[in-house]
Amino acid sequence: LRKRCLRRKRFMMFLCHHKGGGGVFARWFEILVHQQDYHEVFLDSDYLEDLEKIFDVVKSDTYALVILLTSQTLTRLWCAGEIVSAVQTGIKVIPVPAECFVVPEEAEIPRVIEGRWTDAEWGVLHGFGITEQQVVRSYAEVCQMEMLAFNRNAPLTEQTRVVKLVLDAVRQTQVFHSSLGVSSLRRLDRLGSAAADAGKERSTDVKFRTVLVGTAHDAEMGMTARIL
């Protein structure tokens, strides 16, 4: 039983997000994570062949569900299924609200999904054993959790600080920490030191070869500019 519980899972974290309102946000967050950690991150656009098993990935093959909360996240059918799967399984859930997200009051949560999905769409969730009541309860639980706010318009140093806090939260989970060997932990330490040194080197030798022009009022466009 102990061996089964400590089975090494494939993904350090699963990024739950709304494609339209936070797809670029999710990609940028993944990039920041990989600047500091070598473990795999599940971002659905990278694993299109696994979409039919997406809830199983949350339940059994990831250590933490990181919910990138934009104004539309809780209205996405697949996000609802991912959140219910994580909450019911008991894996670590880390809400990361963007600057546009407003935490709904508990009484407002049923209205967040009221009339949002068709009967056919609900049928998809029902096929996985997920009910409307479970979605409402899971959303309510998430909204009561401690959140790590991520401002998409903030300087890189601030965004990196938030990502480090998320990584710390994942690494502190007993199951994740127990699945790492000593060599893996040492590799994490080396990776963190190397990233810090690289950051120092870049900061003293900044050259601008390209200027990107866009609107500062669209956070997703700002994330796109950072990635480019």
C-alpha positions as CSV (number, residue, x, y, z in Angstrom):
1,L,0.0,0.0,0.0
2,R,2.8,2.4,0.9
3,K,4.5,1.6,-2.4
4,R,1.3,2.4,-4.3
5,C,0.7,5.7,-2.5
6,L,4.3,6.8,-3.2
7,R,4.2,5.9,-6.8
8,R,5.9,8.6,-8.8
9,K,3.3,10.5,-10.8
10,R,4.1,11.9,-14.2
11,F,3.1,15.6,-13.7
12,M,4.2,17.9,-10.9
13,M,1.2,20.1,-11.6
14,F,-1.8,20.4,-13.8
15,L,-2.7,23.8,-15.1
16,C,-6.5,24.3,-15.1
17,H,-7.4,27.4,-17.2
18,H,-9.9,28.9,-19.6
19,K,-8.6,28.7,-23.1
20,G,-10.1,31.9,-24.4
21,G,-9.5,34.0,-21.3
22,G,-6.3,32.5,-20.1
23,G,-4.6,30.3,-22.7
24,V,-1.6,32.5,-23.1
25,F,-1.5,33.0,-19.3
26,A,-1.2,29.3,-18.8
27,R,1.6,29.0,-21.4
28,W,3.5,31.9,-19.7
29,F,3.0,30.4,-16.3
30,E,4.4,27.1,-17.6
31,I,7.5,28.9,-18.9
32,L,8.1,30.5,-15.6
33,V,7.7,27.2,-13.8
34,H,10.2,25.5,-16.1
35,Q,12.7,28.3,-15.5
36,Q,12.9,27.0,-11.9
37,D,11.9,23.3,-12.0
38,Y,12.5,20.4,-14.4
39,H,9.3,18.3,-13.6
40,E,6.6,17.9,-16.2
41,V,3.6,20.3,-16.2
42,F,0.3,19.3,-17.8
43,L,-1.0,21.9,-20.2
44,D,-3.8,20.4,-22.3
45,S,-2.6,21.9,-25.6
46,D,0.6,19.9,-25.2
47,Y,-1.2,16.6,-24.6
48,L,-4.1,16.6,-27.1
49,E,-4.0,12.8,-27.3
50,D,-4.8,12.5,-23.6
51,L,-7.9,14.7,-23.5
52,E,-10.3,11.8,-23.2
53,K,-8.4,10.8,-20.0
54,I,-8.0,14.3,-18.7
55,F,-9.9,13.8,-15.4
56,D,-7.9,10.6,-14.8
57,V,-4.7,12.5,-15.2
58,V,-5.9,14.9,-12.5
59,K,-6.9,12.1,-10.2
60,S,-4.0,9.8,-10.5
61,D,-1.1,11.3,-12.4
62,T,-0.5,14.8,-11.0
63,Y,0.6,16.0,-7.6
64,A,-1.3,19.4,-7.7
65,L,-4.0,21.1,-9.6
66,V,-3.1,24.8,-10.1
67,I,-6.2,26.7,-11.1
68,L,-5.4,29.8,-13.1
69,L,-8.5,31.8,-12.3
70,T,-9.6,34.4,-14.8
71,S,-13.1,35.8,-15.1
72,Q,-14.2,32.8,-17.3
73,T,-12.4,29.9,-15.6
74,L,-15.3,28.7,-13.5
75,T,-17.6,28.8,-16.6
76,R,-15.6,26.3,-18.6
77,L,-17.0,22.8,-18.5
78,W,-13.6,21.0,-18.5
79,C,-12.4,23.3,-15.7
80,A,-15.4,22.2,-13.6
81,G,-14.6,18.5,-14.2
82,E,-10.9,19.0,-13.4
83,I,-11.7,20.9,-10.1
84,V,-14.2,18.3,-9.0
85,S,-11.8,15.5,-9.8
86,A,-9.0,17.2,-7.7
87,V,-11.2,18.1,-4.7
88,Q,-12.8,14.7,-4.5
89,T,-9.5,12.9,-4.9
90,G,-7.9,15.0,-2.2
91,I,-4.9,16.1,-4.2
92,K,-3.3,19.5,-3.6
93,V,-5.3,22.4,-5.1
94,I,-3.7,25.8,-5.5
95,P,-6.0,28.7,-6.7
96,V,-4.0,31.4,-8.6
97,P,-6.4,34.3,-9.4
98,A,-5.5,36.8,-12.1
99,E,-6.2,40.5,-11.6
100,C,-9.6,40.1,-13.3
101,F,-10.9,37.4,-11.1
102,V,-13.5,38.3,-8.4
103,V,-14.1,35.6,-5.8
104,P,-17.9,34.8,-5.8
105,E,-19.8,34.7,-2.5
106,E,-20.9,31.2,-1.6
107,A,-24.6,32.1,-2.4
108,E,-23.6,33.3,-5.8
109,I,-21.7,30.1,-6.9
110,P,-24.8,28.2,-8.2
111,R,-25.5,31.2,-10.5
112,V,-22.0,31.0,-11.9
113,I,-22.9,27.8,-13.7
114,E,-26.7,28.3,-14.0
115,G,-27.7,27.9,-17.6
116,R,-24.1,27.9,-18.6
117,W,-24.0,24.5,-20.3
118,T,-26.4,22.6,-22.4
119,D,-27.9,19.3,-21.4
120,A,-25.5,17.6,-23.8
121,E,-22.6,19.3,-22.2
122,W,-23.8,18.3,-18.8
123,G,-24.1,14.8,-20.2
124,V,-20.3,14.8,-20.7
125,L,-19.7,15.5,-17.0
126,H,-22.5,13.1,-15.9
127,G,-20.6,10.4,-18.0
128,F,-17.7,10.8,-15.6
129,G,-20.0,10.7,-12.5
130,I,-19.8,14.5,-11.9
131,T,-23.1,16.2,-10.9
132,E,-24.1,19.9,-10.6
133,Q,-24.1,19.6,-6.8
134,Q,-20.5,18.4,-6.8
135,V,-19.4,21.3,-9.1
136,V,-21.1,23.8,-6.7
137,R,-19.6,22.2,-3.6
138,S,-16.1,22.0,-5.2
139,Y,-16.2,25.6,-6.3
140,A,-17.3,26.7,-2.8
141,E,-14.4,24.8,-1.3
142,V,-11.9,26.3,-3.8
143,C,-13.2,29.8,-3.1
144,Q,-12.4,29.3,0.6
145,M,-8.8,28.3,0.0
146,E,-5.8,30.5,0.4
147,M,-5.0,32.0,-3.0
148,L,-1.8,33.2,-4.6
149,A,-2.6,36.2,-6.7
150,F,-0.9,36.6,-10.1
151,N,-1.1,40.0,-11.8
152,R,-0.5,39.5,-15.5
153,N,0.5,43.1,-15.8
154,A,3.0,43.0,-13.0
155,P,6.8,43.1,-13.4
156,L,8.6,39.8,-14.1
157,T,10.2,39.8,-10.7
158,E,6.8,39.8,-9.0
159,Q,5.4,37.1,-11.3
160,T,8.4,34.9,-10.7
161,R,7.9,35.4,-6.9
162,V,4.3,34.1,-7.2
163,V,5.4,31.1,-9.2
164,K,8.1,30.3,-6.6
165,L,5.4,30.3,-3.9
166,V,3.3,27.9,-6.0
167,L,6.3,25.6,-6.5
168,D,7.0,25.7,-2.8
169,A,3.4,24.7,-2.0
170,V,3.6,21.7,-4.4
171,R,7.0,20.6,-3.1
172,Q,5.8,20.7,0.5
173,T,3.2,18.1,-0.1
174,Q,4.3,14.9,1.6
175,V,3.4,12.7,-1.4
176,F,5.4,14.7,-3.8
177,H,8.4,15.1,-1.5
178,S,8.4,11.4,-0.7
179,S,8.5,10.4,-4.4
180,L,11.7,12.3,-5.0
181,G,15.1,10.7,-4.4
182,V,18.0,12.5,-2.9
183,S,19.5,13.0,-6.4
184,S,16.3,14.7,-7.5
185,L,16.3,17.1,-4.6
186,R,19.9,18.0,-5.2
187,R,19.1,18.6,-8.8
188,L,16.3,21.0,-7.8
189,D,18.8,22.9,-5.6
190,R,21.2,23.1,-8.5
191,L,18.5,24.2,-10.9
192,G,17.3,27.0,-8.6
193,S,20.9,28.3,-8.2
194,A,21.5,28.1,-11.9
195,A,18.3,30.0,-12.7
196,A,19.2,32.7,-10.2
197,D,22.7,33.1,-11.6
198,A,21.3,33.3,-15.2
199,G,18.9,36.0,-14.1
200,K,21.8,38.0,-12.7
201,E,23.8,37.6,-15.9
202,R,20.9,38.7,-18.1
203,S,20.1,41.8,-15.9
204,T,23.6,43.2,-16.5
205,D,23.6,42.7,-20.3
206,V,20.2,43.9,-21.7
207,K,20.0,44.5,-25.4
208,F,16.8,45.4,-27.3
209,R,16.7,44.1,-30.9
210,T,13.0,44.1,-31.4
211,V,10.2,46.3,-30.1
212,L,6.7,44.7,-29.7
213,V,3.8,47.1,-29.9
214,G,0.3,46.3,-28.5
215,T,-2.4,47.4,-26.2
216,A,-1.6,47.5,-22.4
217,H,-5.4,47.0,-21.7
218,D,-5.4,43.3,-22.8
219,A,-3.6,41.1,-20.3
220,E,-3.5,38.1,-22.7
221,M,-1.8,40.3,-25.3
222,G,0.8,41.3,-22.7
223,M,1.5,37.7,-21.9
224,T,1.8,37.0,-25.7
225,A,4.4,39.8,-25.9
226,R,6.4,38.3,-23.1
227,I,6.4,34.9,-24.7
228,L,7.5,36.3,-28.0
